[in-house]
Each structure stands twice: as structure tokens, then as C-alpha cells.
Amino acid sequence: MSHLKGKVALVTGSTSGIGLAMAIGLAKQGIKIMVNGFGEKDAAIAAIKACGVEVDYHGADMSKPAEIEDLIKQTEKRFGSLDILVNNAGIQHTANVEDFSADSWESIIAINLSSAFYTSHHALPGMKSRNWGRIINIASVHGLVGSIQKAAYVAAKHGIVGLTKVIALENAKTGITCNAICPGWVLTPLVQKQVDARAEREGISNEAAKKALVSEKQPSGEFVAPEQLAALAIFLCGPDASEVRGAAWNMDGGWTAQ
Ligand code: NAD
């Protein structure tokens, strides 16, 4: 168990994919976890509990500011503090701008960007009172570069990289840091949908679609593993990262080096 033992983390969207791996990785450090997200919550809770830490669940819809406020309040009430905030919940929708529905635009901006403002807005006073906190925003390579058919996603992810810098600067003289992690392709349910769509569109197998998708952007030709992203988050939570402030740290198989 590490120096992080006993701290409290909220990982939004932690019932699946990267968020679940983050929650399990942090739990293995002895950190208490508030789980959030839809879908298979019982399996996520069980996996985190198996790490030997306290865990609870709040089903806030991250597109709803009032529910986000309650999520932060309930986390602080249940565990006594909120020390580590991982803004991870996210969705995707792909279409050209002229075909992009207003509903899809609004939902992506709300869940992938505005939610991180609301969680931070409500969590920062408690962090400031303890002069310690870590805010980790799961952005994307799409916070650094664009891709076609992802207008809302790319706008939201560039936005969250900007929000990261402002929160880092406003708290630069405190024990609170704020950084963004920018993953390339990670094989989660969010990406599997894009693999399925490609397999159907091109009439190729699932395996071939995966290879085509990842090779197109990532020179390594390999997916990033959710556990690798969790290891980076744990580093950012630790004392060696206390002067990493406002970074947008890519882990992308070389995608953005090109
Ligand atoms: P995922 O679909 O596996 O998980 C998304 C999580 O967010 C789930 O727990 C889901 O229930 C939750 N969620 C969705 N809408 C929500 C809402 N309104 N309220 C509360 N929870 C909600 O996706 P993932 O790939 O693990 O993505 C996690 C984050 O990582 C996202 O922000 C995504 O943009 C980012 N990301 C993913 C990749 C990738 O290749 N998978 C790459 C870069 C960045």
C-alpha cells in the first residue's frame, strides 16, 4: 500500500472501460472509491471491493448539473473528503458537421466537458480546505489534434485541456494539481462501437477492423491498455508529480508525435 492509502477518489464513468481500470488501479493503492456511471455497476463495485477498500456508488447523470452537485456532496459526506477527482465519463458520436444532430452535440459537450467544470467547481472548496487535491481529466489525443466526423468530441476534449490549464494555474501555489491524460485508441466499449461500424461498412472481420482502426493513427499499431492509463494517473497522484501542473500528457502509441 502506498502513501495514497486512505485517500478518497471519485471516478466518473467508472462502471466500464478506462474509468473502471482507473478505479481498480487507485483502489489497489488503498484509496476509497466512489463509483459513478451506468450499466454494469454491480460487477464494478465487486471488483473494487476485492481490492480491500471501501466503495460506494452514486448514479448521477453527468449531463445534469444538479445531480453532479449531489454526487460531490454525497461523496464528501460518505467518506469525509474528496481528495482525487478523475473526470472520465464520456460518450462519442460520429457524423459530418452538417449531419451532426443538435442533441448529440449538446450531450457530448455536457458529458465530456461541462461535467468536469461542475465536479471541479464543487470539489475544489474541500480540496482547498485540506490544501491537497488531484484533479485528473481524461481528455484524449482529440484534445490535441482533430479527426473528421468528431466535431463535438474534439471540441469538448480541446475544451477540457483548456479547463485543465486554468484549474492548474488558479491552484498553482497550493497542494492541488490538475492535469489531463490524453489517450490514443483504447479498446473499450466506446471504441468497440466504432470497430463494429467499420467492420460492417467495409465488409471486413472484427479483427481486421480493429487492426485497420488502430494502424491508421497509431504508429505502434497497438492499442493503449486501460491499466497503463491507470498507472499514469497513480503517478500523477503521487508526490513525485507535485510539480506536474496543467499538463496534457499523451499516451498514444506515437499518434501525436507525427
Ligand atoms: P466507456 O464507454 O467504456 O465508458 C464510459 C463510462 O462513462 C461508462 O461508465 C458510462 O456508464 C459512463 N457514462 C456515459 N454517459 C454518462 C452519463 N451521462 N453520466 C454518468 N456516466 C456516464 O468508454 P471509455 O473508452 O472507457 O471512455 C472513458 C473516457 O476516456 C471518455 O471520456 C473518453 O472520451 C476517453 N477516451 C477514450 C479513448 C478510447 O480509445 N477508448 C481514447 C481517448 C479518450
Residues whose N, C-alpha, C, O or C-beta is under 5 A from the ligand:
A	BS01	NAD	G13 S14 T15 S16 G17 I18 G19 N36 G37 F38 G39 A60 D61 M62 S63 N88 A89 G90 I111 I138 A139 S140 V141 P183 G184 W185 V186 T188 P189 L190 V191
